[in-house]
């Protein structure tokens, strides 16, 4: 099973949390997550953000969040219980909540670059990213389709090209992986190749083994068409593309069920029979998980050499500066990153690495 | 608002329940539903089935279900408390549970014809249909794509052509209506016309008003593409087809929201804001409802001149004859038919019809 190099990771290190779009809710949900450590188990993290603006923002909201400016991730470990540890990251101009500016775009991208550098140098254990505003970054010259592709490019080095990442959405009851993602529905049948299914399935299974400690992960694979095509009467892709890919996966030793009629896959009894659902397109994956648990969904990028998670929502400009944003998804993203880091460390120890 | 004639309906009449495929679980779930009347409220219904085989089937299962052969629907009303009322309907050969035969196909179709005739003559209040096996009926010369189209054809008469029915799936928490249904996903973008959306929305709204007593029904309409197309970046149909249809509906006075990103429509808080979700294709509608409530989904055919519901499952040949089938969906189908009949009667009374 060929795979991208996995970077070394020290599970005793904190998570590094990027600011995302600073005019969004990132800093607020980071502060709210830190505040919950007394009542909930929140893993240690360091926020990359501008120390001075955080002081002002939290003061304006009336939040008593002490900010500890740290100069290394290591310093954050002791600081975390008493203060929100922050690696200072300047935006170069005043940030107005709710009013994004392309003038801060380069600084937003640099924060992501810094975070990846920190996991590469084993100072941070994993990257958790706050939401960015793609349109703002495009205006600043951003050339990648999105956050994930940018992270993949940053993972490339002299020896290895950028990996092809796989998106997983997870909540406590369900993990889903869409094989095709942000494309028009009309383009899905063409984009749904045997190779795309194989890549998504292999990367998913590998992560379930290594990061989630599931020795023999069970994948349930949705059909593309209604009733998974009903023996070809309602479409051929289930027979011609998906089924052969699943045969290949079974021959490789993976535990795979499908193609299954997608509408019968997601009720509680059905979910108990698999560890992740492989879906053929965006809404087939996102509808069930957001129906089951709208608040706690976490976006996980599989197939990178480091662990990366993010909350499953956007910048929420309308809420920025109000203190009303919900940190639930960010908290789950932090917890999931920590769980994956520990799983990966256990797997590495078991391998004698 | 043009509409098909609605047949007169007498809400004091029983529901007529078809046998569906007799080798399936229809008779068993009918018996189980009847038995629950002591503990649950089950509306009065008459089963069309073969009296003699029911005696044998129930005896073999060890079920003490007295069967009352009735000669009219009216007789069923008094009989129902003490026995399962049955209008005898012969299949012409021995029925073997789990082993369907095209030899009984014509009798299966005749039972559906009889049921429609009974609502047409106002002897029965509504039609509830048990599942059929389409492939068995095709072998017997059945020329319609499915149950629903056959019922539509039976609704035609000299004055009016067959109506174009609309499928609704309902459970206590959600009603969904797919605009396109049993076609390959690849064909959805072409099939999704402005007229198809308008027809589904108008028929749905009319039924919510008349059958469900919702004076100002609120429809929430899903986009076709991920994120409802994200301003056209992820597909144009949301802008070019769906949005103009919704403008037309709003101009007609309907309360319509959308097109909405389909993955954000179905969690509990979102569902509270509408009475029915209009979806663009099969899985977009069926995934959320079957995820939320797999057992209690009811299939409702809107746009016919009579009320028709059915359980949202198939013939379950593997369970036939075991007594293990779950009558929950049939019970919900019976209750929903009763609710709609009473709603329609109230609406007719209010209209002075």
Interface residues (C-beta under 8 A of the other chain):
Chain A: X181 X182 X183 X184 X185 X186 X188 X189 X224 X225 X226 X227 X229 X230 X234 X235 X236 X237 X262 X263 X264 X266 X267 X268 X269 X270 X281 X282 X283 X284 X286 X287 X288 X290 X291 X292 X293 X294
Chain B: X181 X182 X183 X184 X185 X186 X188 X189 X224 X225 X226 X227 X229 X230 X234 X235 X236 X237 X262 X263 X264 X266 X267 X268 X269 X270 X281 X282 X283 X284 X286 X287 X288 X289 X290 X291 X292 X293 X294
